[in-house]
Amino acid sequence: MDNNSKINFSLKGFTSILIGGYFFIAGYLIETILKGFLIDDHALAMFSAEIIEYVVLGIAFLVFQFSSLAIYFSGKRNATKLEITLWNAPTKNAVKKYFLGVLVIFSSLIILMNLGFIDYITPTFLILYGFLLFVFKNEARKNLLVLSGLSLLLALMCFLIPTYWASSLSILGIAHITYGFVVKE
């Protein structure tokens, strides 16, 4: 069959539900770990701050890994179902943009963490994630603007209220889940 000319990876349906679940669970785990670290009688209070940082980075990396795998397997399933080539030129360009965006996000967050700007980690993530979603917006996927705009709004809330970070990640997760139910494949 001929090589198709559209991007095979998308955030519609079950893929978005999975990614939303990953964000929601990661936000909850990070919040629980940080609260446990601050309580004197908790087992996590015995760990050093560096270990907690690595655990949080590990959770963030797992969210990225699982989200990437969800997007890949969804694209592979759709390509197989439609009997089209998975790795066409637009899909390869989209994957390059995706990994470049994720590299920028992780690099920015690690730099902020090393400089001690802990309060700016979540807003920076939300801004960069919103831009990443905006990059992948096109006429067929203009609903991604809602998620992108929500990310920017939540980032603004995190700048104004630094303790709102966990709620922002939960709201973003719920928004992804809702987007998955509303925009089906």
N, C-alpha and C positions, 0 to 999 in steps of 0.2 A: 504494500500500500504506500501511497505517497507520504512524504514527510509533512506533517501538519505545521501550521504557522501560528499557533497560539501557545501560551504558557500552560503547561500541564499541571503545575502546582497551584493550589488555591487554599484559602482559609474557609471554605464553605462547609456546612454540614458537620459531620462527626469530627472532622479535623479541628475545627474551631472549638467544638465542645471539649475535646481532649486538651487543647492548648489552654483553654480557660480553666479547666480542672487542674492542670499543672501549675498555672499561676496562683490559683487559689490555695492549693496544698503547699506550695513553696512559701507563699506569704505567711501562712499559718505556722509552718515549721520554723521559719526564720524568727518570727515573733516569739514563739514558744522557747526557742533556744536562747534568744537574747534575754527574755524575762527570767529564764532559769539561771542564766549566767549571773544576773544581778541579785538573785536571792541567795543569802548566805548559807542556808541549810540544804540547798539543792545540789545534786550531784554535778551539774554543769558548772557550778561556781568554782570547782576545783581546777578547771581547765584554764589555761592562759588565754589572753585575748587573741594571740596569734592563732591558736588552735580554733577558736570560735570563728575567726576571720576565714580560715581555710575551710571550715565546715560550711559557712554561708556561701563562699565561692563555689564549693562543691555542689551545693544545692542549686545555685544559679546555673552551673555548667550542666547539671542533670536536666534542668528545665529546658535549656537550649537543646540538649541532645535528644530528649524525648519529643520535643516540639518538632525538631528537624526530621526525626524519624516518622512522626505522624504525617507531616507534609509529604515526605517522600513516598511512603506506602500508599497514601491516598492518591497521589499522582500516578503511581505505578498501577494501582487498581483501575483507575479511570482510563489510563492509556490501554491497558489490556482489554478492558470492557469495550472500548471504542475501536480496538485494533489499530492503534496509531503508534507512532514512534514516541517514546518517552523523552529521549534526549535530543530535541531539535534545537535550532539556533536560539529562538527566544527563551526556551527553558534554560539553556546553558547560561545565557546572559542574566536571567533572573537569579539563578543559583549563585553566580559571581557577585551580583549586587547584594544578595542575602548574606553571604558569608563576609563580604566587606562591611556591611552594616553591623553584623554581629561582632566582628572584630573591633570596629569603632566603639560599639557599646561596651564591650568587656574592657577594652583598653581605657576608656574614659572612667569607668567605674573603679578599676584597679588604681588608676592615678589618683582619683579623688580619695580613695581609701588610704593610700600611702601618704597623701598630703594631710590627712586628718579631717577632711571635710565630709564627715559621716552624714551630716544632715542633708547633704546635697546629692547623695547617691541615688535615692529613689526618684527625686524629681528629674535628675539627669537621665536616668534610665527611661522614665516615662516620656520625656521630650524626644529622646533618640528613638525610642520604640514608635512613637507617633510619627516621626519622620520616616522611619523604615516602612511603616504601613502606608504612608502617603506616597512613597516611591513606587509601591506596587499597585497603586490605584490606576484604573483605566475606566473606560466607559462601561464595560461589563461588570466592573467591581467598584462602582462608585459608593457602595455602602461601606466600604472600608474607611471612607472619610469620617463616618460616625465614630468608629473605633479610634481613629487617629485624633480626632478632635477631643474625644473623651480622655485620651492619654494626656493631651496637652492641658486640658482643664484640671485633671487630677494632679499634674505636675505643678500647676499654679497653686492648687490647694496645699500641696506638700511644701511649697516655698513659704506660704503664709502660715501654715500650721505644721511644723516639722514632725509632730507626733502622729500625723495622719497617714504616714507611709503604709502601715499595715492595712488600713482600711482602703487605701488607694489600690493596692495590689489585689485585695479581695474584690473591689468593685470592677477592676479591669478583668479579673477572672470571670466574674458573673456576666459582664458585658460580652466577653468572648463566647461563653456558653449560650447566652441569649441570641447572639449573632448566628451561632451554629444552628439553633432551632429555627430561626426566622429565615435565613438564607440557606436553603437546602441545595444539594447537588443536583 
